[in-house]
Amino acid sequence: MLPILEYSTLEAKNRLQQIKNRAFDLPQDMEARVAEILQDVRQRGDEAVLYWSRTFDSPHISLSNLQVKDHEIEQAYSVVSIDFLSSLRKAIANIQEFHRPQLQNSWFITRTNGAVMGQMIRPVDRAGIYVPGGKAGSTPLISTVLMCAIPARIAGVQEVILASPPKKDATSDAHLLVAAKECGVNKIYRMGSAWAIAAMAFGTASITPVDVIVGPGNIYVTLAKKMLSGIVGIDMVAGPSEILIIADGSADPSFVAADLLSQAEHDAMASSILITTSRPLAEAVQNELKKQMEGLNRKEIAQQSLAQNGLLLLVDNLQTAAEVSNQMAPEHLEILTVDPWNLLSLIKHAGSIFLGAWTPEAAADYVAGPNHVLPTMGTARFSSGLGVATFLKRSNILSYTQMAMEQDGEDILRLATAEGLDAHARSALQRIRH
């Protein structure tokens, strides 16, 4: 059973620190293994992608079925239900509605001396989306297709490719293919893990390299993105999933337990934390966790996650709860209190914030509209979730008139001279004495 700890105790503080640092305890040889894969794909291209895919996902993968064919996508539409397609299109509409206001516009200002300056906003040319599928594509995250492809399309990216692990028989999940088509993905490749990231970053004979790679994944995917950042843009270096719930005595323990388990079932390294002012609630949540655990398909994973990275924390007041939350900077923060909007003003760091009893984190995972690709491991202190801006870049624009140069030239000379950069100074001097 998940223990109830009081925040004032050393045990509780150590537990919080342990959970916060959990993703940094990696096997020492893991980076070396990922580096080996990246180098192999860089040198051998398609041959390496097929080798690693056959080794870990499907022995039947070949160059002829590495890319999904158009007729396979058409066939996928005959497999999925009308109800699924309806829910998918509702989610797409909501996600589009949320992300369209994020689109940035180019801007310019003109000074009285005629100088014009501003920023030109342009999308990247090509974006790569990684969609986790579990081993051999057993659990394709269809919602991730929507969360990554829709912002890219709104940004104006011309070519969007998608990589996701093949199933054992070298096919792809029909629901994933339909989701990709509905979101405007141009090409779909059956490849996973670090070799998929490498293929999209370096390019191969059959895969054009992209400018930005987005999407969550396991530790191999995360390390590959981290190591290739700079060769390509990435959305973030994401760790295991997280949820932190702030609740008072008014919260429904069955809701709280269900939401804690919604993250615990992701993987054993996921963290689920309840911070509450009410011991009776914490005790009721303990019982609910035990009860609801029995019905889970991924029961063993959830049990391991809670045992290693779960916590029921008692605090004296909601202000302290907010302070602890800000220290953790969680990926997902739920506020289940009498007046959640009042507590919102105390929150400084969180990937996404869910207010009120009727707003489970799962709503944003699928249909509400906000993006579910979010910063983890406390990085919400300085970073944001995936959005339209992930696929945009800014070019500074400057156009001086002769009058503007005459007004600023002496200042340029002084500053360049102070830095000891004579050629910089001379480039201004040539113009003001012309």
C-alpha positions in Angstrom: 0.0 0.0 0.0 1.2 3.5 -0.9 2.4 5.2 2.4 1.0 8.5 3.7 3.8 10.8 4.7 3.8 14.2 6.4 5.7 16.9 4.5 7.4 18.1 7.6 9.3 14.8 7.9 12.8 14.0 6.5 11.4 10.8 5.0 8.9 12.8 2.9 11.5 15.3 1.7 13.9 12.4 0.7 11.1 10.7 -1.1 10.2 13.8 -3.1 13.9 14.2 -4.1 14.2 10.6 -5.0 11.1 10.9 -7.3 12.4 14.1 -8.9 15.8 12.5 -9.7 14.5 9.1 -10.8 15.2 9.6 -14.5 18.9 10.4 -14.0 19.8 6.9 -12.7 20.6 5.3 -16.0 22.9 2.4 -16.8 26.3 3.8 -17.6 26.5 2.0 -20.9 23.1 3.2 -22.3 24.5 6.3 -24.0 27.2 4.3 -25.6 24.6 1.8 -26.9 22.5 4.7 -28.4 25.6 6.3 -29.9 26.5 3.0 -31.6 23.0 2.9 -33.2 23.2 6.5 -34.3 26.6 6.0 -35.9 25.5 2.8 -37.6 22.5 4.5 -39.2 24.7 7.4 -40.2 27.1 5.1 -42.0 24.8 2.4 -43.4 21.5 4.2 -43.8 18.6 2.0 -44.7 20.6 -1.2 -44.2 21.1 -0.2 -40.5 17.5 0.8 -40.0 16.3 -2.6 -41.3 18.9 -4.4 -39.2 17.8 -2.8 -35.9 14.1 -3.1 -36.8 14.5 -6.8 -37.6 16.4 -7.4 -34.4 13.9 -5.7 -32.0 10.5 -5.3 -33.8 9.8 -7.3 -36.8 11.9 -9.9 -38.7 9.7 -9.3 -41.7 10.5 -5.7 -42.3 12.1 -4.9 -45.6 12.9 -1.9 -47.8 9.7 -2.6 -49.8 7.4 -2.3 -46.7 9.5 0.2 -44.7 7.2 3.0 -46.0 3.5 2.6 -45.7 1.8 2.5 -49.1 -1.3 4.6 -50.1 -3.5 1.5 -50.6 -2.7 0.4 -47.0 -4.0 3.7 -45.7 -7.1 3.4 -47.8 -7.6 -0.1 -46.5 -7.2 1.1 -42.9 -10.3 3.3 -43.3 -12.3 0.1 -43.9 -11.0 -1.4 -40.6 -11.7 1.4 -38.1 -15.2 2.1 -36.9 -17.4 5.0 -37.7 -17.5 5.9 -34.0 -13.7 6.0 -33.9 -13.5 8.2 -36.9 -16.1 10.6 -35.4 -14.2 10.8 -32.1 -10.9 11.3 -34.0 -12.3 14.2 -36.0 -13.8 15.8 -32.9 -10.3 15.6 -31.3 -8.7 17.1 -34.4 -11.1 20.0 -34.5 -10.5 20.8 -30.8 -6.8 20.5 -31.1 -6.8 22.8 -34.1 -9.0 25.3 -32.3 -6.5 25.4 -29.3 -3.4 25.7 -31.4 -4.4 28.2 -34.1 -4.0 31.2 -31.8 -0.4 30.2 -31.2 0.6 31.0 -34.8 3.0 34.0 -34.8 3.1 36.8 -37.3 6.1 38.5 -38.8 6.4 42.2 -37.6 8.3 45.3 -38.6 8.9 48.8 -37.1 10.1 51.9 -38.8 12.2 54.6 -37.1 12.0 58.3 -37.9 15.4 58.1 -39.7 14.0 55.5 -42.1 15.6 52.4 -40.6 13.3 49.4 -40.8 13.7 46.3 -38.6 11.6 43.4 -37.5 11.3 39.6 -37.5 10.2 37.3 -40.3 8.5 34.2 -39.0 8.9 31.1 -41.2 8.2 27.4 -40.6 10.8 24.7 -41.0 10.7 22.8 -44.3 10.4 19.3 -42.9 9.3 17.9 -39.6 9.6 14.4 -38.3 7.2 12.9 -35.8 8.0 10.0 -33.5 5.0 8.0 -32.3 5.7 5.4 -29.6 4.3 2.0 -30.2 5.7 -0.1 -27.5 7.7 -3.2 -28.4 6.8 -4.3 -31.9 4.1 -1.6 -32.2 1.8 -3.3 -29.7 0.6 0.0 -28.1 0.6 2.8 -30.7 -0.1 6.2 -29.2 -2.6 7.5 -31.8 -3.2 10.7 -29.8 0.5 11.6 -30.2 0.0 11.7 -34.0 -2.6 14.5 -33.5 -0.6 16.4 -30.9 2.5 16.6 -33.1 1.1 16.7 -36.7 -1.6 19.4 -36.1 0.7 22.1 -34.7 3.2 21.4 -37.5 0.5 21.8 -40.2 -0.8 25.0 -38.6 2.8 26.4 -38.5 2.9 25.8 -42.3 5.4 22.9 -42.5 5.3 21.6 -46.0 6.4 18.0 -45.4 5.6 16.0 -42.2 6.8 12.5 -41.9 6.0 10.0 -39.2 7.9 7.1 -37.7 6.4 4.4 -35.5 7.5 0.8 -34.8 6.0 -1.9 -37.0 4.0 -4.8 -35.6 5.5 -8.3 -35.5 4.1 -9.0 -39.0 5.6 -5.7 -40.4 2.2 -4.0 -40.6 0.9 -0.9 -38.9 -2.1 -0.3 -36.7 -5.0 0.9 -38.8 -6.1 3.5 -36.3 -2.7 5.1 -36.4 -2.7 5.2 -40.2 -6.1 6.8 -40.3 -5.1 9.4 -37.7 -2.0 10.3 -39.7 -4.0 10.7 -42.9 -6.6 12.9 -41.2 -3.8 15.1 -39.8 -2.1 15.6 -43.1 1.0 13.5 -42.6 2.8 13.0 -45.9 4.8 9.8 -45.3 4.7 7.1 -42.7 7.7 4.8 -41.9 7.7 1.6 -40.0 10.7 2.2 -37.7 11.1 2.8 -34.0 13.5 3.6 -31.2 16.9 5.3 -31.7 17.3 4.1 -35.3 14.2 5.9 -36.3 15.4 9.2 -34.8 18.8 8.7 -36.5 17.2 8.1 -39.9 15.1 11.2 -39.7 18.0 13.3 -38.5 20.7 12.1 -40.9 18.5 10.9 -43.8 19.0 7.7 -45.8 18.7 6.7 -49.4 14.9 6.4 -48.9 14.3 8.9 -46.2 14.8 12.6 -46.6 16.3 14.3 -43.4 14.1 16.6 -41.4 14.7 19.9 -39.7 12.8 19.2 -36.4 12.0 15.9 -34.6 9.2 15.9 -32.1 7.3 13.3 -30.1 7.8 11.3 -26.9 9.5 7.9 -26.5 11.4 5.6 -24.3 14.9 6.2 -22.9 16.5 5.2 -26.2 14.4 7.7 -28.1 15.0 10.4 -25.6 18.8 9.9 -25.6 18.9 9.8 -29.4 17.1 13.1 -29.5 19.3 14.6 -26.9 22.5 13.5 -28.7 21.3 14.7 -32.1 20.0 18.1 -30.8 22.0 20.7 -32.8 22.0 18.5 -35.9 18.2 18.8 -35.9 15.9 20.8 -33.7 13.9 18.8 -31.1 10.9 19.6 -29.0 12.4 18.7 -25.6 14.3 16.0 -23.7 11.4 14.3 -22.0 11.5 11.8 -19.2 8.9 9.5 -17.7 5.3 10.7 -17.3 4.2 12.6 -14.2 1.1 13.7 -12.4 0.8 15.7 -9.2 -2.6 16.3 -7.7 -3.4 19.0 -5.1 -6.6 18.1 -3.3 -8.5 19.2 -0.2 -11.2 17.2 1.8 -13.8 18.0 -0.8 -12.1 15.8 -3.5 -13.7 12.5 -4.5 -11.1 9.8 -3.6 -12.2 7.6 -6.5 -11.4 10.4 -8.9 -8.0 11.0 -7.3 -7.1 7.3 -7.4 -8.2 6.9 -11.0 -6.1 9.9 -12.1 -3.0 8.7 -10.2 -3.3 5.4 -11.9 -3.7 7.0 -15.3 0.0 8.0 -15.1 1.2 4.9 -13.1 0.1 2.6 -16.0 2.5 4.3 -18.4 5.7 2.7 -17.2 7.5 1.8 -14.0 9.3 5.1 -13.9 6.2 7.3 -14.1 5.4 9.3 -10.9 2.1 9.8 -9.2 1.9 12.2 -6.3 -1.0 13.4 -4.2 -0.6 16.4 -2.0 -3.5 16.9 0.4 -4.5 18.8 3.5 -6.9 15.9 4.5 -5.7 12.7 6.1 -9.2 11.0 5.6 -8.9 11.7 1.9 -5.4 10.2 1.7 -6.6 7.1 3.5 -9.6 6.8 1.2 -7.3 7.2 -1.8 -5.2 4.4 -0.5 -8.2 2.1 -0.4 -9.4 3.2 -3.9 -5.9 2.6 -5.4 -6.0 -1.0 -4.1 -9.6 -1.5 -5.4 -9.1 0.1 -8.9 -5.7 -1.5 -9.4 -7.4 -4.9 -9.7 -9.2 -4.0 -12.9 -6.1 -2.7 -14.8 -4.7 -4.5 -17.8 -1.3 -3.0 -16.9 -1.6 -3.8 -13.2 2.0 -4.9 -12.7 3.4 -1.8 -14.3 1.1 0.5 -12.2 2.0 -1.4 -9.0 5.7 -1.0 -9.7 5.3 2.7 -10.6 3.5 3.5 -7.4 5.9 1.5 -5.2 8.9 3.2 -6.7 7.7 6.7 -7.5 4.3 7.2 -5.8 3.6 9.4 -2.8 0.6 10.5 -0.7 1.8 13.7 1.0 0.1 15.5 3.9 0.5 19.3 4.2 -0.8 21.8 6.6 -2.4 24.1 4.0 -2.9 24.6 0.3 -0.3 27.3 0.1 2.3 24.8 1.2 0.9 22.3 -1.4 1.4 24.9 -4.1 5.0 25.5 -2.9 5.8 21.8 -3.1 4.2 21.6 -6.5 6.3 24.5 -7.8 9.4 22.7 -6.5 8.5 19.6 -8.5 7.4 21.5 -11.6 5.2 18.6 -12.7 4.3 17.6 -16.2 0.6 17.4 -15.2 -0.9 19.2 -12.3 -4.5 18.6 -11.2 -6.1 21.0 -8.6 -9.1 19.3 -7.0 -10.2 21.8 -4.3 -13.3 23.8 -3.4 -11.9 26.8 -5.4 -9.2 25.6 -7.8 -9.1 28.9 -9.7 -8.1 30.7 -6.5 -5.1 28.4 -6.0 -4.0 28.9 -9.7 -2.4 32.2 -8.9 0.1 30.4 -6.6 1.2 28.0 -9.4 4.4 29.0 -11.2 5.7 25.9 -12.8 3.7 23.1 -14.5 3.4 21.6 -18.0 -0.4 21.6 -18.0 -2.8 22.5 -15.3 -6.2 20.9 -14.8 -8.8 22.7 -12.7 -11.7 21.1 -10.9 -13.2 17.6 -10.3 -14.5 17.2 -13.8 -11.2 17.8 -15.5 -9.1 14.7 -15.6 -5.6 14.8 -17.2 -6.9 12.2 -19.7 -9.2 14.9 -21.2 -6.1 16.7 -22.6 -4.5 13.5 -23.6 -7.2 13.0 -26.3 -9.9 15.4 -27.1 -9.8 18.7 -25.1 -7.3 20.6 -27.3 -4.2 21.4 -25.3 -1.1 19.5 -26.2 0.0 16.5 -24.3 3.7 16.5 -25.2 5.0 18.3 -22.1 8.1 19.0 -20.1 9.0 16.5 -17.4 11.7 16.0 -14.7 11.2 19.6 -13.4 12.0 21.2 -16.7 8.6 23.1 -16.6 10.6 25.6 -14.6 12.1 26.9 -17.8 10.4 25.2 -20.8 7.0 24.7 -22.4 5.1 22.0 -24.1 5.0 21.3 -27.8 3.1 23.8 -29.9 3.1 25.7 -33.1 6.2 27.6 -32.1 8.2 24.4 -32.1 8.0 24.4 -35.9 8.7 28.1 -36.4 11.9 30.0 -36.6 12.6 33.7 -36.5 14.9 35.7 -38.9 15.8 39.2 -37.8 15.4 41.8 -40.6 17.3 45.2 -40.7 17.4 47.9 -43.4 19.3 51.1 -42.7 19.0 54.4 -44.7 22.0 56.6 -45.2 20.5 59.0 -42.5 20.2 56.1 -40.0 23.8 55.0 -40.6 25.0 58.6 -40.1 23.1 58.8 -36.8 24.3 55.5 -35.5 27.7 55.2 -37.1 29.8 56.9 -34.4 28.2 54.7 -31.8 29.0 51.6 -33.8 32.6 52.9 -34.1 33.0 53.4 -30.3 31.6 50.0 -29.3 33.5 48.1 -32.0 36.7 49.8 -31.0 36.1 49.0 -27.4 35.9 45.4 -28.3 39.1 45.6 -30.3 37.3 44.6 -33.6 38.8 47.1 -36.1 37.2 45.6 -39.2 33.8 45.9 -37.6 34.5 49.6 -36.9 35.8 50.1 -40.4 32.7 48.7 -42.0 30.7 51.6 -40.3 33.5 54.1 -40.9 33.6 53.5 -44.7 29.9 54.4 -44.8 29.8 57.5 -42.6 32.8 59.0 -44.4 31.7 58.0 -47.8 
